[in-house]
């Protein structure tokens, strides 16, 4: 009985093209998305004086979540493009003439799709939750602790939304001169604090500034009079710059699958439980869309009549199908968050198109494959 290699040169040839294109396209799109999303954090560098290294470290933690979202899409794009190019260069025609079946032609794309699915599961289940936890802790640290140490001379530094600090000069030993603080943390008693000197020290809850020889000015809301209180020394806490920042609450993107499906009593707001279950099912179901999208692309290229100069209809239909599936996934996620009985639709949206595409692509060859399997094997 003749033996055929499991992996042929053709498989390796097509696989290299697919994998190289997938890495290049995914990397390019991730860089573009990172550039647009990181603009939100430029304010931390411009207004709060953070270094470029801190900015890159903070925004770099968002990259795993970008990859997890776009990898199924780039898998479709790369599969569609590479096989369309092979068809345009008549390479698929030669492969068919050599007796390769649709399954043999699609094996490299299926291998790439399996790698994409595995990568998405690794990202969704483990890497992205840890990266988002590190990102939010880093962001919280910057806004509530580090920013207080980065006050610049002659700049009104917004330590938080309701606390602004100005210093005229800073000595090499850390002494601050000409300190002005606009404290709006208590809306009923906004205050302006002036001091000749000050120094930043570490307190029990974070950084605080010790002010010397100054005054605290407040306006009495009832009488409208300006009250001035002079002091020799006063301590002002900078860590609790905003009430919303006093305690950091975890959101669904930071939690593991087990925490989302079985939250503890201290983590659970009853109104959020349906949304957490949807998040867990989306993380488990969405990686399978990479395989489904790849199969949709294969159907558009490997089925139908051959056209000498190619055709635009089938690739366009494949793009429209994938766009519709993506839009449907968003709509189903929103509906399932309101009614968890719709959760099976998330799995149907992820798996259903792949099952239909696989049957369309490989179904006609099943009778011939079964007939070949039933033939007696003879030794030469």
Number of C-alpha atoms within 10 A of each C-alpha: 7 7 5 7 6 6 11 10 9 14 17 13 11 18 20 14 15 24 21 11 19 21 14 14 18 21 15 12 16 21 15 12 16 16 12 10 13 17 11 10 14 14 12 19 13 10 17 23 15 17 13 11 8 14 15 12 13 19 18 14 19 20 16 19 19 18 22 23 16 17 26 24 18 24 31 26 20 25 29 25 17 18 24 21 15 16 20 16 12 13 13 19 14 13 16 14 10 9 9 14 14 18 15 15 19 22 17 23 27 20 16 22 28 17 16 24 23 15 15 29 20 14 22 27 17 15 15 26 20 18 20 22 17 16 19 18 15 17 17 16 15 20 21 22 21 19 22 26 18 16 21 18 16 13 15 18 21 21 26 22 12 16 17 19 20 21 22 16 17 19 9 7 7 13 13 24 20 17 23 20 20 18 20 18 17 11 9 10 13 16 19 16 21 20 24 17 22 23 17 19 15 13 14 8 13 16 21 21 21 18 24 19 14 21 20 16 18 17 16 13 11 6 7 9 10 11 11 14 11 14 13 11 14 17 15 16 18 25 24 22 23 19 12 9 15 13 10 10 9 13 12 17 20 19 22 19 22 10 16 23 17 14 17 10 8 6 15 14 10 9 9 13 18 18 19 23 21 25 21 21 18 18 19 18 19 22 27 24 29 28 27 28 30 28 29 27 29 27 24 21 26 19 12 9 7 12 9 9 8 14 13 8 10 16 19 11 14 21 19 12 16 21 13 12 17 16 12 15 20 13 12 18 22 13 16 21 19 14 13 16 11 15 19 14 18 23 18 14 20 25 20 16 20 21 16 15 20 17 15 15 20 13 11 11 14 11 10 10 10 10 9 11 10 9 8 7 10 7 6 5
